[in-house]
């Protein structure tokens, strides 16, 4: 079952390595992942689709245990929109996108 996650993390050199390492060690299959700097400057927004995510709450708890996580959100995955991850969400923007 596919699940989509949005993770806001502190922007540090090992941010993406920590997250992808967690997913690799736990055996999750990443179908799509994108990262972008947030408007706050010191944070990075990572959006990803996990292909074999059966235990959503367990994965959320594991992601929260990473040291530089600010927020994690499970997004509704619309099967008609495969490029949904490329759109920024206003939840994590300091100012609205013009």
N, C-alpha and C positions, 0 to 999 in steps of 0.2 A: 504494500500500500504506500503510495507516495504522500509525502508531507512536505510542506514548504515552511522554512524557518527564516526569521529575520533576527540577526544578532548584532547588537551594538556593543563595540568593544573599544577600549583605550587603544589609540594608535601607537603601537610599539613595534620594533623590528620583527619580533617573533609572534605577532598576533595571529596571522594566518596559519603559521606552522603549528601552533598550539591547537587551534580548532581542527584543522585537517588531520593532525596526528591523533586526536581523540576519536574522530570518526573512523579513521583507519584501524586503530587498536580495537575498537568495539565492533568492527565488521560491518559498518553502515556503507551502503553504496551511494555515492554522491552523483546525481544525474546532472546537476547544473549548479554552478556557484559563481557569484559575482561580488566584488568588493568595491566600495567607493568611499571617499573621504566625506565625512559629514560636514555640515556648515559650521559646526562648532570648532572645527580645526584639529582638535586633539583626539577625535574619535573616528572610527571606521565602521561603516555599515556593511555587513556581510549578509547576503541573501543566498539561500541554497535550497535545492530540492533534494530530499533524501528518498531513494527509491524503495528501500526495504524497511521502512520505519513502522514497526508494529507497536512498540512501547514508547509512545510520545512523551509521557511524563518522565520516564526514566532518562530519555535523552535530554530533556529540558534540565533535569537535576544535574546531569553530568556536565552540561555546558555551563550552568551557573557556577559550578565548582572551579572553573578556570579563573585564574586570578584577575584578569583584566576585563571581565565581562560587566557591562553596564546594564543591559536589558536583553531579554530574549522573548520573541513572540512567534506563535504558530500562526501562519497565514492560511487563508482559504485558498486551496489550489483549484483554479478554474481550468478544466481540461481543454477548453477551447482557446486558451491564451497561453501558449508555451513560452512566450517571451515576457511574461508577467514580471520576472525578476529584474528586468532592466529599468523598470519604472521606480523612481524614488517615492517613498511614502512621506507624507507631511508629519507623521508622528515623530520622526527623528530629526526634522529640520529645525534649525533655530529660527529661520525666517521662511515664509512661503516662497515657493518657486515662482518666478515671474514668467 
